[in-house]
């Protein structure tokens, strides 16, 4: 059976460079640093402020070898990882996402047909429907879509939210500062023959021929980003604002930032919170 011999060793963080160099010398074809079981990883986002938290003192170092070498006095655990057909294996991770009889998200290789299907190519940009934050926005769109109305997908990624709204009869627009994401969204619109349009401009510089306000605004972004964009979201949304991508312990940032609108939905699933704020005339 073809595959790799995998060596794992728990070491002090200060030893990582020396042990890694030793493993490479012995023929390691790949190395990975991971957290020790039972240890919580220390993550820091670009918008985090304050002192940097101290990283765990011990780490798990993992190395891959074509053949198992003699590691001398370096004590650890060996396992064998069979070779996989990654081209097919990763596809099995993506299953069609059924939202309602009117809306299903599928990949190009899924044999799913119907008027409510949106085809998304995984990997081109964030947003395939399988993550719970994207799914919660899709559920909101399915419930709030108004045929003939306008929708703005803020930070559109793959364009999945705009395309879902377009499939439900809305005039769809989306923006993302990542040009690669905009290109992927445009490709997806063409693949689905949907009249959604996308731009790489920020909310303060959307194309002049686009609507000044929208019947629905959706944004699957981190809480800190949503809070920073709150003035623009409130300005652009005549109708509801559906937000996801919010870590539950930071949801209050978004509740406060958009608090002049009535809060219609406030749901938490595990680590993530989904919020829907009412139309312009609503007040909390």
Number of C-alpha atoms within 10 A of each C-alpha: 7 10 14 18 18 20 22 19 16 20 16 12 15 11 12 17 9 9 15 19 11 14 21 15 10 14 15 22 13 13 17 11 15 15 17 17 9 6 11 10 11 11 9 10 7 5 8 10 8 5 6 10 9 7 13 14 11 17 21 17 22 21 21 24 20 13 12 17 13 8 12 6 6 11 11 13 11 14 12 15 12 11 10 11 8 9 8 9 10 11 13 9 8 16 15 18 19 18 18 12 11 14 22 22 24 24 19 12 11 13 8 15 11 10 11 17 22 28 23 26 19 17 10 18 20 17 21 26 25 16 12 16 21 23 21 24 25 27 16 23 23 19 10 16 20 18 13 13 16 25 31 29 24 25 24 31 27 29 33 28 32 34 34 28 29 25 26 20 17 22 23 26 26 31 25 23 16 15 15 15 23 26 20 22 30 22 17 22 24 12 14 16 12 20 17 25 19 25 22 20 16 15 19 9 9 16 14 7 6 11 14 12 17 22 23 27 28 26 22 25 19 17 24 19 17 24 20 13 18 17 12 14 22 22 13 21 22 19 22 25 28 25 28 25 24 25 20 16 11 14 23 16 17 21 19 12 18 22 16 16 21 18 19 16 15 13 14 14 12 9 10 18 24 24 22 23 25 22 20 18 10 14 12 10
